[in-house]
Amino acid sequence: MFTTTETLRANDDADFKKIYAHAMPVIFKVSFRIAGNEEAAEDLCHDALIKMTEKDMVFPSVNDAKYWLIRVVKNASLNYAKRKGRERRAYERALKEDRRQVESGETALLKSDSVERVRLALEKLPENLRVVLHLKEYGELNYKEIGRVLGITEGNVKVRVFRAREHLSRLIGEEDVYMP
């Protein structure tokens, strides 16, 4: 981990490389899990890095830079996911597409159906619970880091993660989900 007391400038090549190396794996995971698309997640992460350099950001530590980037990427990914959801629903209405997927093999079908049900259950969670769960499970952040990203206390993060998991289990429990 990088823990320095000197400030980091986004437009300094050496500082940028430190920030990139430390933050990119985490922000990509967060963006990918929210956006659901690898190329879009990569673009959203790069856009955040560009924004950081365009604003000539200065950070007291590499962790502060990481948390700032996580916030920017999280918000951009949520906006992307909402926009794609609206586009998908518009296309479905316009084309009256059949959304069922046909795959060979009963197991493959059951697995894909279960994954879809879990994804839909995640979408039903309130945004404040869904975001905390994305950061915890997919961003692999600890409670303290999530609190810094969202600007809430560590205790509040723990409560939200607990509530999100409980809510998700109730939503999934209502459905018949295949578990191999």
N, C-alpha and C positions, 0 to 999 in steps of 0.2 A: 504494500500500500504506500501511496505517496502521502506523506504528511510533512509539509514544509510550512515555515512561518512566513516565507516570502510570498509576495503576490504573484499571481500568474496573469499574463496578458494574452488574450485570445489571438492577437495579431503577431505575437512573437512565435517564430517557428518552433523553437524548442519547447516552449510552454504549450503550444497547440498540440504538439505530438504527445506530451504528457497527458493532457486532458483527453485527447482522442483515445489513447491506449487504455486509460482508466475508465472512461465513460462509455465508449462505443458498445462493448458487449452487453452492458445493462440496458442502455437505451434501445438497442436493437431488439432485445427480448421483449421489453415493454411494448414497443411499437408493433412488433409482429403479432403478439397476442391480442392486442386491441384491434389492429387493422385487419389481421387475418390474411395478409398478403405479403410475401417476402420482398418483392420488388418495391411495393409501396412503403413498407417499413424502412427499407434502406434509403429510399428517397426522402422520407420524413426525417430520418436521422441526419442525413446530409443537409437538409434544409435548416435544421436546428443548428448545426455546426456553422453553416454559412451565416445565419442570423447572428450567432455569437460573435463571429469575426467582423461582420458589417457594423455591429454596434460597438466594436472595439471594447468588449467586456473585459473587466479586470476582476479577478476573484482572489479572496484571501487564501484559498487552498484549493487543491484539486477536487476535494470532496464537495466544496461549495459549487464548483463548476459542474460536477456530475449531477448534483441535485437540481441545479438550474436547468440543465439539459433534459433531465427526466421530466420536469414540469412542462417544458416546452414541447417535448416529444409526446408526452401523455395527452396534452390538449390537442395537438395537431392530429394525433392518431384517433382520438375520439371524434373530432370533426370529420376526418376521413371516413370513419366507420359509419357515422350518421348519414353522410352524403351518399355513400355506396348503398346503404340500406334503403334510402329514399329512391335512388336510381333503380335498384333491383325491384322494389315494389311497383314503381312506375312502369317498368318493362313488363312485369308480370301482368299488370292490369291491361296494358296496351296489347300484349301479345297473347294473353291468357295461356301462359306456359304451364305445362304440367311440371310440378316441382318434385315429383317422385323420382327417385334414382333406382335404376334397375341394374343390379350387378349379379354376376354369376356366383353361385355358392351361398347357401343359407347363412353361414357364419359371417361372411363378408357383409351381407345385407344387414344382419342384426347389429354388427359392429358399427357400420356407417349410420344406421338409424339411431343407435344409442349416442354416438358422437353428436349428431344433429340435435337430439333432445337435450343433451347437456348444454350445448351451445345456446339453444333457445332458452333454456332455464337460466343461463348466465345473463342473457339479454333482458330477462324479466326482473332481474335484481335492480333495486334502485341504484342510480349512478354512483352515489357515495360508497355503497357497499361493493359494487362491481369493480370500481377503480382500486379500492384497497385490496381486493382479492387478486386482481391482475398484478399489482405491484408485489404482493407477497408471494404468490404461487409462480408467476411467470417471470417477473422481474427479479425474483430471488433476493429481495431486499428484506432487511430485518425490520422490526417494529420501529426502532428509533429512526432509521433511514426513511421509512415511509412517513413517519410523523414530520420529518424535516421537509420532505417533498410536498406534502399536502398542507403543511402549516398547522398541524394539530398535535395534541399530546400523544405520547407513546401509549398511555392508558386508553385513550380514545381509539387509537389504531387497533389495539387488542380487542376492544369491544366490537368495533366494526367488522374485523375479520371473523370473530366468533358469530356475530349476527349474520354475516354473509354466508358462512358455511351452514349454519342452521337453516336459513332461508332456502339455500340451494338444495340441501338434503330434503326439505319438505317438498320443494317443487319437483325434484327428481323422484322422490318416493311416491308421488302421486301417479307417476308414469311407470310403465313396464319397461325397464331398461335392461338390456342384455349386458351381463358382466362375465367375461370369459374366465 
